[in-house]
Amino acid sequence: MQTTSERIGSASPVFGNGQRANRLKTTKQGGKLVNDYWSDLFAAKDDGRKVIWYNGTYIPPFFHAHDVAWVHGEAWAAYLAAKHGELPAQAAGELRGYDRELCSYARTHIGQALIDLRDLKEGKLGIAPDDPRALTMAKLPPPDMLINAYPYCSSGQQWDEITYRLFGKRIPIFNVSIPLLWGGRPDAAYLRGEEWNERSQYVAKQLRAMCAFIEEHTGRKYDWDRLSEVMGFVKKAATLRLEAMDLCSAHPAPASFFDWIVSIAHVNFLPGTQSIVDYFQAVKDEIAERVANGEGAVRDEKYRLFFDGMMNWNKVGWLADKFASVGAAVVAGRYTHMSFWQEPELIDLRDPVLGMAQNYLICPNNHGAPIMIGEINKLCDKFDIDGMVMHASRTCRGMTNSQFLIADSAKRHGRQALFFEGDVADESFYKDEMLNTRLEAMIETMDARRRAA
Amino acid sequence: MEDIFAAFEQAALRPLAYAREWKRTHDSRVVGIFPMHFPGELAHAAGALPIVLQEDQEPITIGLSALFNFYCGYNRSIVDQALRGEFEFLDAILFGDHCVQLLGTADILREHAPQPPILFNQLISSLSAPWAEEETRKAFAQTWKELETLVGHAITPDDVRASIRLHNRNRALIREIYQLRREGRIALSGRGLQLIVKSSMTMDTSAHTALLERFLAEVATRSPALRGVRVYLSGHLCQAPKPEILDLIEECGGVVVDDDLFHGFRFVATDIDETGDPLDALARWHLARNRRVPCPTLTDEKADWDQFLLGAVARSKAQGLIVMQVKYCEPHMFFYPEIKEAFERAGVPHLLVETEHEQMPMEALKTRLETFMEIVKRRAAA
């Protein structure tokens, strides 16, 4: 058994029984695909490719089909965080006056854009020019185009507006409006109704206009056949991912929410090629093998939880181990299980744009609460969930908006719920001991309920 | 004059009480509107009293059971009022703004306070898009249709044009007051001007317009302008600044000569075309008003809030800018650094004041305001 100091040294929480999460092996292979993507991106200017900075939903297949490189602002912020480079970027943002209550993705991304080589050379931000963090920051190719396509979140649109202004309004920008599916009309339902049909056509129209914008700024005709080809890979990968997720209804759950979290990049912004199909096939195979062997993502699984809210990217491994150490398998989550090509069957490969638009519209936040919560409850039933972990991500209000309603609904369905505060990319909002106390209390309650049953 | 302000005060400070009484005496409908971009004209044309739903001054208690404390005071107050049952007498709420916090608030109201229903039709916030006008028109057309269902009768284009004319008249009179104030021809405190604009968001527009006409007739013979450091107020979207803060600015030697507040010039800056198709007119108005007074909740390649403010400060001959930023207001937080830098480059003194729903440390604010006024005076004397 590990000693306390050993556990601290291994960067795992000193909590519970010391057991760590039994991570999928294939997700390590997935890391190579992510690194390849970044390496390719950093070489984009050398290859003469145009670069699009974008934010919002998973539109890269449109870029991939046109052979331009792309930078997802959120992913770049997460990348910096993984390289421990988010703090200087956030400090640069704060120095300009961006309040720390603003979206920390945006603060990191905008802050990073503020750090140019001149500042680094002059040491204005306290980073030496040869600091590895500085070298990482200097690699990002500047944009030739900006595209914003944020469902639901107004801050996401404002973030790109600020980026546009930071570059002196010289970089062309295109906004795709993805309106909320409020679900107030009498025929409103999941993927149905007048509002759904109108909004689907509206977003599809804008996506086609976005391609015309890309054509205009690259001087090349858009290749719609190539889009169908790229989407063929994406659709296959998405289908495999969903099939693999379905296998996790097994007891014990063979993979956890945290395994799906580290596989987000592959469905979110990696190129649509055979590589992502192979990746999710490998993930599915490993999960199927675990099911056959009765192997769980958590050893001695006692409880099954649902993670609501945006991920706390500074704490992925930490949280995976924390929940594992109390025998809690976090089986599913709103962020992982209700987004990223969630309805691949909607995509007609002969003309994929409408189906793509519809997948963007059903980002879970982009549903009014009644329909969204109905879908959450279906997932909780499917995965036999005992309780909800509500991550109140301080600066991501798009995700915190309906959390009290979600928790209320869960309780009505006999599930426990706990809240903890953290953030997407600003670690200072996370309070470990608060989560410990609340998790212990929830475990106690679930145990008591089982004893009473 | 006192009776005019008493009427303004009644509607501005107790808007829900005013609206309840109006509903009782008129035996008609009251429709709430969430800020900041939805016009009242359609609801008025339907025969209802449109009122902009306001932050109230009550401490937020039960509302925190449904919304986190890191949301702006407006959203927390609206949720709190809804959970206290304050909005039950409303017949509907119109909503269509793209504010992530307000979208969440609307869902909380739908769950916990389902009466009144929310007629939600989202307005485009990306105003440079080629389809911006067409989509705005569709949103208003759908609202029109839903209001007809609510009231049970048709709303004719002539009805809407008549409402537009009335509201234009009301806005024009308030703008006239602004112009007199800018030119130093009338003495009107910040508190007084807020009462005028805020009451226009609640009061029966015909009655309010009649009071404005009386006010303008009487004010011309009144005292000369207030004297002091001329300041311009900016920001404070959605909710009105606390009147105590406006008073404090004046106590510290300032005179507010102009503003771009929502409970100020922003609300009355732009008129709607009274001729032609009212849906076209409403759609064009949504786009035009951002060019007139840029709003950080909207993206528009041709609008620059910082440049607008520099121009507005110069035109009003203000000597300094006070930016009033509501805590947790994300759009304002995004744009504030540009404003700060623009004013620093231009050498125009400016001060950021962060405001909260809860009580603020007024003594500390007083010290900052006094210092700011001294800086402005020394800069002017140099």
Interface residues (C-beta under 8 A of the other chain):
Chain A: R96 G97 Y98 D99 E101 L102 C103 A106 N148 Y152 C153 S154 S155 Q157 Q158 W159 D160 E161 I162 Y164 R165 K169 I173 N175 S177 P179 L180 W182 G184 Y202 K205 Q206 A209 G368 A369 P370 A392 R394 R397 G398 T400 N401 S402 Q403 F404 L405
Chain B: S65 A66 L67 F68 F70 Y71 H98 C99 V100 Q101 L103 G104 A106 D107 I108 R110 E111 P117 I118 L119 F120 Q122 I124 S125 S126 S128 A129 P130 W131 E135 P296 T297 T299 E301 K327 Y328 E330 P331 M333 F334 F335 Y336 P337 E338 K340 E341
